[in-house]
């Protein structure tokens, strides 16, 4: 089981957020395995939305600021992918395997507000489409044969 904790303070960063993995013990109790990632800056809201598919975790950080051509793009958002390192028992890295952003990132988009992962497909929601304050959107990513994640297409309610 995976649980997001977006308001948790980690590594001295206020409200940076975290995601925790739990496994069920033989006696039926749930035990925390470890925290797969908490390498965000203050108020990124990491773990706002989380999902797990096999040995891969996705976590959204919808309040993450991104570098822009002139200053920062505030609250553009990121989605982090964390892959298990292929060991027995499973071992999770300290940081993300990948971070994804929308190809047309924009201020206050909150990309990563919702995430869903199924095998080599990843759907990441943004609260707002570029240039709007009323329409959200979703971006579909796929993993190619070399393991890289690529944005395929994005759509909003007005596209359906």
MOVENPE-V534267 format. One record per residue. N is the residue number from 1. RES is the residue in three letters. PSI is psi as a letter, one per 30 degrees, with the letter a starting at -180 (NA if undefined). NEAR is the number of other C-alpha atoms within 12 Angstrom. D_FIRST is the distance of its C-alpha to the first C-alpha in Angstrom with 2 decimals. Layout:
n=N res=RES psi=PSI near=NEAR d_first=D_FIRST
n=N res=RES psi=PSI near=NEAR d_first=D_FIRST
This chain:
n=1 res=UNK psi=k near=23 d_first=0.00
n=2 res=UNK psi=k near=32 d_first=3.81
n=3 res=UNK psi=k near=29 d_first=6.78
n=4 res=UNK psi=k near=34 d_first=10.33
n=5 res=UNK psi=i near=30 d_first=13.29
n=6 res=UNK psi=f near=35 d_first=16.35
n=7 res=UNK psi=g near=25 d_first=19.01
n=8 res=UNK psi=k near=29 d_first=18.32
n=9 res=UNK psi=k near=24 d_first=21.29
n=10 res=UNK psi=k near=25 d_first=20.68
n=11 res=UNK psi=h near=16 d_first=23.48
n=12 res=UNK psi=f near=15 d_first=26.12
n=13 res=UNK psi=j near=21 d_first=25.11
n=14 res=UNK psi=k near=21 d_first=25.08
n=15 res=UNK psi=h near=27 d_first=22.21
n=16 res=UNK psi=e near=32 d_first=20.98
n=17 res=UNK psi=l near=39 d_first=17.25
n=18 res=UNK psi=l near=43 d_first=14.17
n=19 res=UNK psi=k near=45 d_first=10.51
n=20 res=UNK psi=k near=32 d_first=8.35
n=21 res=UNK psi=k near=33 d_first=5.81
n=22 res=UNK psi=k near=20 d_first=5.09
n=23 res=UNK psi=l near=19 d_first=6.31
n=24 res=UNK psi=k near=14 d_first=8.38
n=25 res=UNK psi=l near=12 d_first=12.00
n=26 res=UNK psi=f near=8 d_first=15.04
n=27 res=UNK psi=g near=8 d_first=16.13
n=28 res=UNK psi=f near=9 d_first=13.18
n=29 res=UNK psi=l near=10 d_first=12.17
n=30 res=UNK psi=k near=15 d_first=8.92
n=31 res=UNK psi=k near=17 d_first=9.84
n=32 res=UNK psi=k near=17 d_first=9.23
n=33 res=UNK psi=d near=20 d_first=9.86
n=34 res=UNK psi=l near=22 d_first=11.49
n=35 res=UNK psi=j near=30 d_first=12.02
n=36 res=UNK psi=e near=40 d_first=12.38
n=37 res=UNK psi=k near=43 d_first=15.12
n=38 res=UNK psi=h near=39 d_first=17.35
n=39 res=UNK psi=h near=35 d_first=20.57
n=40 res=UNK psi=l near=40 d_first=21.64
n=41 res=UNK psi=l near=30 d_first=24.79
n=42 res=UNK psi=k near=26 d_first=25.45
n=43 res=UNK psi=g near=31 d_first=24.35
n=44 res=UNK psi=f near=41 d_first=22.56
n=45 res=UNK psi=g near=44 d_first=19.72
n=46 res=UNK psi=k near=52 d_first=17.12
n=47 res=UNK psi=g near=46 d_first=13.61
n=48 res=UNK psi=e near=38 d_first=15.42
n=49 res=UNK psi=k near=38 d_first=13.42
n=50 res=UNK psi=l near=42 d_first=10.37
n=51 res=UNK psi=l near=34 d_first=9.06
n=52 res=UNK psi=k near=32 d_first=7.89
n=53 res=UNK psi=j near=23 d_first=10.30
n=54 res=UNK psi=b near=18 d_first=10.82
n=55 res=UNK psi=h near=28 d_first=11.25
n=56 res=UNK psi=k near=34 d_first=11.91
n=57 res=UNK psi=k near=43 d_first=10.46
n=58 res=UNK psi=k near=49 d_first=12.64
n=59 res=UNK psi=k near=56 d_first=13.36
n=60 res=UNK psi=k near=53 d_first=16.47
n=61 res=UNK psi=i near=51 d_first=19.16
n=62 res=UNK psi=f near=45 d_first=21.63
n=63 res=UNK psi=g near=39 d_first=24.13
n=64 res=UNK psi=k near=42 d_first=24.67
n=65 res=UNK psi=k near=30 d_first=28.38
n=66 res=UNK psi=l near=32 d_first=29.72
n=67 res=UNK psi=k near=18 d_first=33.08
n=68 res=UNK psi=a near=15 d_first=35.75
n=69 res=UNK psi=e near=9 d_first=39.35
n=70 res=UNK psi=j near=8 d_first=40.60
n=71 res=UNK psi=a near=10 d_first=38.23
n=72 res=UNK psi=l near=17 d_first=34.56
n=73 res=UNK psi=j near=25 d_first=32.86
n=74 res=UNK psi=k near=24 d_first=31.24
n=75 res=UNK psi=h near=34 d_first=27.81
n=76 res=UNK psi=e near=38 d_first=27.78
n=77 res=UNK psi=l near=48 d_first=24.05
n=78 res=UNK psi=l near=47 d_first=21.96
n=79 res=UNK psi=k near=48 d_first=18.82
n=80 res=UNK psi=k near=47 d_first=17.34
n=81 res=UNK psi=k near=46 d_first=15.99
n=82 res=UNK psi=j near=37 d_first=14.55
n=83 res=UNK psi=k near=29 d_first=15.05
n=84 res=UNK psi=k near=27 d_first=14.24
n=85 res=UNK psi=g near=19 d_first=17.72
n=86 res=UNK psi=h near=14 d_first=18.25
n=87 res=UNK psi=l near=11 d_first=18.55
n=88 res=UNK psi=k near=9 d_first=17.87
n=89 res=UNK psi=l near=11 d_first=15.78
n=90 res=UNK psi=k near=18 d_first=13.71
n=91 res=UNK psi=k near=19 d_first=14.98
n=92 res=UNK psi=k near=27 d_first=14.09
n=93 res=UNK psi=l near=24 d_first=17.19
n=94 res=UNK psi=e near=20 d_first=18.38
n=95 res=UNK psi=a near=23 d_first=18.92
n=96 res=UNK psi=l near=30 d_first=18.25
n=97 res=UNK psi=e near=25 d_first=19.46
n=98 res=UNK psi=l near=24 d_first=20.85
n=99 res=UNK psi=k near=32 d_first=21.56
n=100 res=UNK psi=k near=39 d_first=22.76
n=101 res=UNK psi=l near=40 d_first=25.18
n=102 res=UNK psi=k near=37 d_first=27.14
n=103 res=UNK psi=f near=22 d_first=30.42
n=104 res=UNK psi=h near=24 d_first=32.36
n=105 res=UNK psi=k near=35 d_first=30.57
n=106 res=UNK psi=l near=33 d_first=32.18
n=107 res=UNK psi=k near=30 d_first=32.30
n=108 res=UNK psi=g near=30 d_first=30.04
n=109 res=UNK psi=e near=40 d_first=28.26
n=110 res=UNK psi=h near=43 d_first=24.76
n=111 res=UNK psi=k near=51 d_first=23.37
n=112 res=UNK psi=g near=47 d_first=19.55
n=113 res=UNK psi=f near=41 d_first=19.48
n=114 res=UNK psi=k near=36 d_first=17.27
n=115 res=UNK psi=k near=41 d_first=15.48
n=116 res=UNK psi=k near=30 d_first=14.44
n=117 res=UNK psi=k near=32 d_first=14.02
n=118 res=UNK psi=j near=21 d_first=15.15
n=119 res=UNK psi=c near=22 d_first=16.51
n=120 res=UNK psi=g near=27 d_first=19.49
n=121 res=UNK psi=k near=27 d_first=19.59
n=122 res=UNK psi=k near=37 d_first=18.35
n=123 res=UNK psi=k near=40 d_first=19.42
n=124 res=UNK psi=k near=46 d_first=19.85
n=125 res=UNK psi=k near=41 d_first=21.47
n=126 res=UNK psi=k near=43 d_first=24.19
n=127 res=UNK psi=e near=34 d_first=25.60
n=128 res=UNK psi=k near=33 d_first=29.12
n=129 res=UNK psi=l near=31 d_first=31.04
n=130 res=UNK psi=k near=27 d_first=33.56
n=131 res=UNK psi=g near=16 d_first=36.63
n=132 res=UNK psi=l near=16 d_first=35.31
n=133 res=UNK psi=g near=16 d_first=33.90
n=134 res=UNK psi=f near=16 d_first=33.18
n=135 res=UNK psi=k near=20 d_first=31.44
n=136 res=UNK psi=a near=28 d_first=27.91
n=137 res=UNK psi=l near=35 d_first=26.98
n=138 res=UNK psi=k near=36 d_first=24.40
n=139 res=UNK psi=k near=38 d_first=24.66
n=140 res=UNK psi=k near=32 d_first=23.68
n=141 res=UNK psi=k near=32 d_first=23.15
n=142 res=UNK psi=l near=23 d_first=23.36
n=143 res=UNK psi=k near=22 d_first=23.15
n=144 res=UNK psi=l near=14 d_first=26.54
n=145 res=UNK psi=f near=9 d_first=27.63
n=146 res=UNK psi=f near=9 d_first=28.02
n=147 res=UNK psi=f near=16 d_first=24.41
n=148 res=UNK psi=k near=17 d_first=25.46
n=149 res=UNK psi=k near=27 d_first=23.89
n=150 res=UNK psi=k near=25 d_first=26.60
n=151 res=UNK psi=k near=24 d_first=26.88
n=152 res=UNK psi=d near=19 d_first=28.36
n=153 res=UNK psi=l near=20 d_first=29.30
n=154 res=UNK psi=k near=28 d_first=28.62
n=155 res=UNK psi=l near=23 d_first=29.47
n=156 res=UNK psi=l near=22 d_first=29.87
n=157 res=UNK psi=e near=15 d_first=30.88
n=158 res=UNK psi=f near=12 d_first=34.49
n=159 res=UNK psi=f near=12 d_first=34.01
n=160 res=UNK psi=NA near=8 d_first=33.02
